[in-house]
Amino acid sequence: MNSLRLLVGALVFSLAVGPARAVEPAEMLPDPVLEQRARDISAHLRCVVCQNQTIDDSDAPLAHDMRLLVRERLLAGDSDKEVREYIVARYGNFVLLRPPFQADTWALWIAPFLVLAIAALGLGAQLRRRTEPTAALSEEQREKLAALLAERTGGQR
């Protein structure tokens, strides 16, 4: 019963806490519209240090610099597209959480499907091997088997 209470308490705590945001108050723009645009752009940019977090979720110094860069470009009057292009020109397509499908990123898009296809083929081959019926023994093989069994059991059946 105590473990159940502990589990429920941990679940409630984890839901109440929510995701941590690394955006510091000093980074936020005074204009709520521009700040929302910055957040929308940042939600699609990967922290190149953490790699599994957006720059808004990361507290790495480089993510901090990238957040400031996004806000600087917005204050300079760049459109959302121009800000993304500027960041990609500086850090490469890797910085995008959803990189475009092009020659240098095709492996990122196709590799998961190839792995699944290979796994499916391997599983199919394994299942086929399991379900293949064994060939029946010939009369000669049956006689040899009976002789071997009789020899081991001392002639008893």
PyRosetta script that sets phi, psi and omega in degrees:
from pyrosetta import init, pose_from_sequence

init()
pose = pose_from_sequence("MNSLRLLVGALVFSLAVGPARAVEPAEMLPDPVLEQRARDISAHLRCVVCQNQTIDDSDAPLAHDMRLLVRERLLAGDSDKEVREYIVARYGNFVLLRPPFQADTWALWIAPFLVLAIAALGLGAQLRRRTEPTAALSEEQREKLAALLAERTGGQR")
pose.set_psi(1, -39.3)
pose.set_omega(1, 179.1)
pose.set_phi(2, -64.5)
pose.set_psi(2, -37.4)
pose.set_omega(2, 179.4)
pose.set_phi(3, -67.0)
pose.set_psi(3, -34.1)
pose.set_omega(3, 177.4)
pose.set_phi(4, -66.0)
pose.set_psi(4, -44.0)
pose.set_omega(4, 177.7)
pose.set_phi(5, -62.5)
pose.set_psi(5, -40.3)
pose.set_omega(5, 178.9)
pose.set_phi(6, -64.0)
pose.set_psi(6, -43.0)
pose.set_omega(6, 178.7)
pose.set_phi(7, -63.7)
pose.set_psi(7, -45.6)
pose.set_omega(7, 178.7)
pose.set_phi(8, -63.7)
pose.set_psi(8, -40.9)
pose.set_omega(8, 178.6)
pose.set_phi(9, -62.9)
pose.set_psi(9, -42.3)
pose.set_omega(9, 178.7)
pose.set_phi(10, -64.7)
pose.set_psi(10, -39.7)
pose.set_omega(10, 178.9)
pose.set_phi(11, -64.8)
pose.set_psi(11, -45.9)
pose.set_omega(11, 179.2)
pose.set_phi(12, -62.2)
pose.set_psi(12, -41.7)
pose.set_omega(12, 179.6)
pose.set_phi(13, -63.2)
pose.set_psi(13, -44.9)
pose.set_omega(13, -177.9)
pose.set_phi(14, -66.0)
pose.set_psi(14, -34.1)
pose.set_omega(14, 177.5)
pose.set_phi(15, -73.5)
pose.set_psi(15, -34.3)
pose.set_omega(15, -178.6)
pose.set_phi(16, -72.7)
pose.set_psi(16, -35.2)
pose.set_omega(16, -177.0)
pose.set_phi(17, -71.0)
pose.set_psi(17, -46.1)
pose.set_omega(17, 179.7)
pose.set_phi(18, 72.5)
pose.set_psi(18, -178.4)
pose.set_omega(18, -178.2)
pose.set_phi(19, -72.7)
pose.set_psi(19, 140.3)
pose.set_omega(19, 178.7)
pose.set_phi(20, -82.8)
pose.set_psi(20, 137.3)
pose.set_omega(20, 177.1)
pose.set_phi(21, -108.6)
pose.set_psi(21, 134.6)
pose.set_omega(21, -178.5)
pose.set_phi(22, -91.6)
pose.set_psi(22, -6.4)
pose.set_omega(22, 179.7)
pose.set_phi(23, -64.1)
pose.set_psi(23, 122.4)
pose.set_omega(23, -178.5)
pose.set_phi(24, -88.4)
pose.set_psi(24, 150.2)
pose.set_omega(24, 179.9)
pose.set_phi(25, -56.4)
pose.set_psi(25, -33.8)
pose.set_omega(25, -179.5)
pose.set_phi(26, -66.8)
pose.set_psi(26, -23.8)
pose.set_omega(26, -179.9)
pose.set_phi(27, -79.8)
pose.set_psi(27, -24.7)
pose.set_omega(27, -172.5)
pose.set_phi(28, -66.5)
pose.set_psi(28, 141.6)
pose.set_omega(28, 178.0)
pose.set_phi(29, -81.2)
pose.set_psi(29, 145.2)
pose.set_omega(29, -179.6)
pose.set_phi(30, -67.8)
pose.set_psi(30, -27.9)
pose.set_omega(30, 179.4)
pose.set_phi(31, -82.9)
pose.set_psi(31, 115.3)
pose.set_omega(31, -177.0)
pose.set_phi(32, -62.4)
pose.set_psi(32, -29.4)
pose.set_omega(32, 179.3)
pose.set_phi(33, -69.0)
pose.set_psi(33, -45.7)
pose.set_omega(33, 178.3)
pose.set_phi(34, -65.9)
pose.set_psi(34, -38.5)
pose.set_omega(34, 178.9)
pose.set_phi(35, -63.5)
pose.set_psi(35, -39.9)
pose.set_omega(35, 178.5)
pose.set_phi(36, -66.4)
pose.set_psi(36, -38.5)
pose.set_omega(36, 176.2)
pose.set_phi(37, -62.7)
pose.set_psi(37, -41.3)
pose.set_omega(37, 179.2)
pose.set_phi(38, -62.7)
pose.set_psi(38, -42.2)
pose.set_omega(38, 178.8)
pose.set_phi(39, -64.5)
pose.set_psi(39, -41.4)
pose.set_omega(39, 179.6)
pose.set_phi(40, -63.3)
pose.set_psi(40, -41.4)
pose.set_omega(40, 178.2)
pose.set_phi(41, -67.0)
pose.set_psi(41, -46.0)
pose.set_omega(41, -177.1)
pose.set_phi(42, -63.4)
pose.set_psi(42, -27.8)
pose.set_omega(42, -179.9)
pose.set_phi(43, -66.0)
pose.set_psi(43, -16.0)
pose.set_omega(43, -179.2)
pose.set_phi(44, -109.3)
pose.set_psi(44, 6.6)
pose.set_omega(44, -179.4)
pose.set_phi(45, -110.3)
pose.set_psi(45, 132.5)
pose.set_omega(45, -177.8)
pose.set_phi(46, -88.1)
pose.set_psi(46, 139.9)
pose.set_omega(46, 170.4)
pose.set_phi(47, -72.6)
pose.set_psi(47, 121.1)
pose.set_omega(47, -175.9)
pose.set_phi(48, -75.2)
pose.set_psi(48, -11.2)
pose.set_omega(48, 175.3)
pose.set_phi(49, -88.2)
pose.set_psi(49, -50.5)
pose.set_omega(49, -176.4)
pose.set_phi(50, -81.2)
pose.set_psi(50, -34.5)
pose.set_omega(50, 176.7)
pose.set_phi(51, 69.2)
pose.set_psi(51, -25.8)
pose.set_omega(51, 178.9)
pose.set_phi(52, -110.3)
pose.set_psi(52, 16.8)
pose.set_omega(52, -179.4)
pose.set_phi(53, -132.2)
pose.set_psi(53, 153.4)
pose.set_omega(53, 171.4)
pose.set_phi(54, -75.9)
pose.set_psi(54, 166.3)
pose.set_omega(54, 179.4)
pose.set_phi(55, -67.9)
pose.set_psi(55, -24.5)
pose.set_omega(55, 176.4)
pose.set_phi(56, -72.3)
pose.set_psi(56, -29.2)
pose.set_omega(56, -177.5)
pose.set_phi(57, -86.9)
pose.set_psi(57, -18.5)
pose.set_omega(57, -174.0)
pose.set_phi(58, -90.8)
pose.set_psi(58, 143.8)
pose.set_omega(58, 174.3)
pose.set_phi(59, -107.3)
pose.set_psi(59, 18.1)
pose.set_omega(59, 176.3)
pose.set_phi(60, -69.4)
pose.set_psi(60, 145.1)
pose.set_omega(60, 179.7)
pose.set_phi(61, -57.1)
pose.set_psi(61, -36.8)
pose.set_omega(61, 179.2)
pose.set_phi(62, -66.7)
pose.set_psi(62, -37.6)
pose.set_omega(62, 176.6)
pose.set_phi(63, -63.8)
pose.set_psi(63, -38.8)
pose.set_omega(63, 176.1)
pose.set_phi(64, -59.2)
pose.set_psi(64, -46.6)
pose.set_omega(64, 178.8)
pose.set_phi(65, -61.5)
pose.set_psi(65, -39.8)
pose.set_omega(65, 179.8)
pose.set_phi(66, -67.1)
pose.set_psi(66, -39.4)
pose.set_omega(66, 177.0)
pose.set_phi(67, -61.6)
pose.set_psi(67, -42.8)
pose.set_omega(67, 178.3)
pose.set_phi(68, -64.1)
pose.set_psi(68, -39.4)
pose.set_omega(68, 179.4)
pose.set_phi(69, -62.8)
pose.set_psi(69, -43.2)
pose.set_omega(69, 177.9)
pose.set_phi(70, -59.4)
pose.set_psi(70, -46.0)
pose.set_omega(70, -178.2)
pose.set_phi(71, -67.7)
pose.set_psi(71, -36.7)
pose.set_omega(71, 176.6)
pose.set_phi(72, -61.6)
pose.set_psi(72, -44.2)
pose.set_omega(72, -178.8)
pose.set_phi(73, -65.3)
pose.set_psi(73, -38.5)
pose.set_omega(73, 177.9)
pose.set_phi(74, -66.0)
pose.set_psi(74, -40.2)
pose.set_omega(74, 177.6)
pose.set_phi(75, -66.6)
pose.set_psi(75, -28.3)
pose.set_omega(75, 178.0)
pose.set_phi(76, -75.5)
pose.set_psi(76, -7.3)
pose.set_omega(76, 177.2)
pose.set_phi(77, 99.1)
pose.set_psi(77, 7.5)
pose.set_omega(77, 179.0)
pose.set_phi(78, -67.9)
pose.set_psi(78, 149.4)
pose.set_omega(78, 172.7)
pose.set_phi(79, -78.0)
pose.set_psi(79, 168.6)
pose.set_omega(79, 178.9)
pose.set_phi(80, -58.2)
pose.set_psi(80, -42.4)
pose.set_omega(80, -179.4)
pose.set_phi(81, -63.6)
pose.set_psi(81, -42.0)
pose.set_omega(81, 179.5)
pose.set_phi(82, -65.4)
pose.set_psi(82, -37.9)
pose.set_omega(82, 177.9)
pose.set_phi(83, -63.1)
pose.set_psi(83, -47.5)
pose.set_omega(83, 179.0)
pose.set_phi(84, -60.4)
pose.set_psi(84, -44.5)
pose.set_omega(84, 179.6)
pose.set_phi(85, -61.9)
pose.set_psi(85, -38.6)
pose.set_omega(85, 178.8)
pose.set_phi(86, -63.7)
pose.set_psi(86, -45.3)
pose.set_omega(86, -179.7)
pose.set_phi(87, -65.1)
pose.set_psi(87, -43.1)
pose.set_omega(87, 179.6)
pose.set_phi(88, -65.0)
pose.set_psi(88, -39.9)
pose.set_omega(88, 178.4)
pose.set_phi(89, -62.3)
pose.set_psi(89, -32.4)
pose.set_omega(89, -177.9)
pose.set_phi(90, -83.2)
pose.set_psi(90, -39.9)
pose.set_omega(90, -173.8)
pose.set_phi(91, -113.2)
pose.set_psi(91, -11.2)
pose.set_omega(91, -179.6)
pose.set_phi(92, 91.4)
pose.set_psi(92, 171.3)
pose.set_omega(92, -178.2)
pose.set_phi(93, -64.3)
pose.set_psi(93, -19.7)
pose.set_omega(93, -179.2)
pose.set_phi(94, -59.9)
pose.set_psi(94, -26.8)
pose.set_omega(94, -176.9)
pose.set_phi(95, -71.0)
pose.set_psi(95, -17.7)
pose.set_omega(95, 179.4)
pose.set_phi(96, -82.6)
pose.set_psi(96, 132.3)
pose.set_omega(96, 176.6)
pose.set_phi(97, -67.9)
pose.set_psi(97, -28.0)
pose.set_omega(97, 175.0)
pose.set_phi(98, -123.4)
pose.set_psi(98, 84.2)
pose.set_omega(98, -178.1)
pose.set_phi(99, -65.1)
pose.set_psi(99, 151.8)
pose.set_omega(99, -179.9)
pose.set_phi(100, -69.5)
pose.set_psi(100, 155.9)
pose.set_omega(100, 177.3)
pose.set_phi(101, -84.2)
pose.set_psi(101, 102.4)
pose.set_omega(101, 178.4)
pose.set_phi(102, -148.3)
pose.set_psi(102, 179.4)
pose.set_omega(102, -171.3)
pose.set_phi(103, -54.5)
pose.set_psi(103, -40.1)
pose.set_omega(103, -176.3)
pose.set_phi(104, -85.8)
pose.set_psi(104, -3.0)
pose.set_omega(104, 179.2)
pose.set_phi(105, -124.0)
pose.set_psi(105, 5.8)
pose.set_omega(105, -176.1)
pose.set_phi(106, -61.0)
pose.set_psi(106, -33.4)
pose.set_omega(106, -179.4)
pose.set_phi(107, -64.0)
pose.set_psi(107, -35.7)
pose.set_omega(107, 178.3)
pose.set_phi(108, -61.9)
pose.set_psi(108, -36.0)
pose.set_omega(108, -176.6)
pose.set_phi(109, -84.9)
pose.set_psi(109, -36.6)
pose.set_omega(109, -172.4)
pose.set_phi(110, -90.7)
pose.set_psi(110, -30.5)
pose.set_omega(110, -175.4)
pose.set_phi(111, -53.8)
pose.set_psi(111, -44.9)
pose.set_omega(111, -179.9)
pose.set_phi(112, -61.0)
pose.set_psi(112, -37.6)
pose.set_omega(112, 179.3)
pose.set_phi(113, -70.0)
pose.set_psi(113, -37.3)
pose.set_omega(113, 176.9)
pose.set_phi(114, -64.5)
pose.set_psi(114, -42.6)
pose.set_omega(114, 179.0)
pose.set_phi(115, -62.2)
pose.set_psi(115, -43.9)
pose.set_omega(115, 178.0)
pose.set_phi(116, -63.0)
pose.set_psi(116, -41.1)
pose.set_omega(116, 179.9)
pose.set_phi(117, -64.9)
pose.set_psi(117, -42.6)
pose.set_omega(117, 178.8)
pose.set_phi(118, -64.5)
pose.set_psi(118, -41.7)
pose.set_omega(118, 178.3)
pose.set_phi(119, -63.8)
pose.set_psi(119, -40.7)
pose.set_omega(119, 179.1)
pose.set_phi(120, -65.3)
pose.set_psi(120, -41.3)
pose.set_omega(120, 177.6)
pose.set_phi(121, -63.7)
pose.set_psi(121, -43.0)
pose.set_omega(121, 177.8)
pose.set_phi(122, -62.7)
pose.set_psi(122, -42.5)
pose.set_omega(122, 178.3)
pose.set_phi(123, -64.4)
pose.set_psi(123, -42.3)
pose.set_omega(123, 177.9)
pose.set_phi(124, -61.9)
pose.set_psi(124, -41.8)
pose.set_omega(124, 178.7)
pose.set_phi(125, -64.7)
pose.set_psi(125, -40.8)
pose.set_omega(125, 178.8)
pose.set_phi(126, -63.8)
pose.set_psi(126, -43.5)
pose.set_omega(126, 179.3)
pose.set_phi(127, -65.9)
pose.set_psi(127, -37.8)
pose.set_omega(127, 178.6)
pose.set_phi(128, -64.3)
pose.set_psi(128, -40.8)
pose.set_omega(128, 178.8)
pose.set_phi(129, -63.9)
pose.set_psi(129, -35.9)
pose.set_omega(129, -179.1)
pose.set_phi(130, -71.0)
pose.set_psi(130, -34.6)
pose.set_omega(130, -173.1)
pose.set_phi(131, -93.8)
pose.set_psi(131, -2.8)
pose.set_omega(131, 178.0)
pose.set_phi(132, -68.3)
pose.set_psi(132, 127.8)
pose.set_omega(132, -179.8)
pose.set_phi(133, -69.9)
pose.set_psi(133, 146.6)
pose.set_omega(133, 176.7)
pose.set_phi(134, -80.9)
pose.set_psi(134, 148.0)
pose.set_omega(134, -179.5)
pose.set_phi(135, -71.7)
pose.set_psi(135, 144.4)
pose.set_omega(135, 178.5)
pose.set_phi(136, -70.5)
pose.set_psi(136, 150.0)
pose.set_omega(136, 178.6)
pose.set_phi(137, -73.3)
pose.set_psi(137, 142.0)
pose.set_omega(137, 175.1)
pose.set_phi(138, -74.9)
pose.set_psi(138, 169.0)
pose.set_omega(138, -179.7)
pose.set_phi(139, -61.4)
pose.set_psi(139, -41.1)
pose.set_omega(139, 180.0)
pose.set_phi(140, -63.6)
pose.set_psi(140, -41.6)
pose.set_omega(140, 178.9)
pose.set_phi(141, -66.6)
pose.set_psi(141, -37.1)
pose.set_omega(141, 177.6)
pose.set_phi(142, -63.0)
pose.set_psi(142, -42.4)
pose.set_omega(142, -179.9)
pose.set_phi(143, -64.2)
pose.set_psi(143, -41.7)
pose.set_omega(143, 178.0)
pose.set_phi(144, -64.3)
pose.set_psi(144, -40.9)
pose.set_omega(144, 179.2)
pose.set_phi(145, -64.2)
pose.set_psi(145, -43.9)
pose.set_omega(145, 179.0)
pose.set_phi(146, -62.9)
pose.set_psi(146, -39.8)
pose.set_omega(146, 179.4)
pose.set_phi(147, -64.9)
pose.set_psi(147, -42.5)
pose.set_omega(147, 178.8)
pose.set_phi(148, -65.0)
pose.set_psi(148, -41.4)
pose.set_omega(148, 179.0)
pose.set_phi(149, -66.7)
pose.set_psi(149, -39.7)
pose.set_omega(149, 179.2)
pose.set_phi(150, -65.2)
pose.set_psi(150, -37.9)
pose.set_omega(150, 178.9)
pose.set_phi(151, -65.3)
pose.set_psi(151, -40.0)
pose.set_omega(151, -178.5)
pose.set_phi(152, -73.6)
pose.set_psi(152, -36.5)
pose.set_omega(152, -176.8)
pose.set_phi(153, -91.6)
pose.set_psi(153, 1.6)
pose.set_omega(153, 178.7)
pose.set_phi(154, 77.6)
pose.set_psi(154, 28.9)
pose.set_omega(154, 178.6)
pose.set_phi(155, 84.6)
pose.set_psi(155, -0.8)
pose.set_omega(155, 179.3)
pose.set_phi(156, -85.4)
pose.set_psi(156, 150.0)
pose.set_omega(156, 177.1)
pose.set_phi(157, -116.9)
pose.dump_pdb("model.pdb")
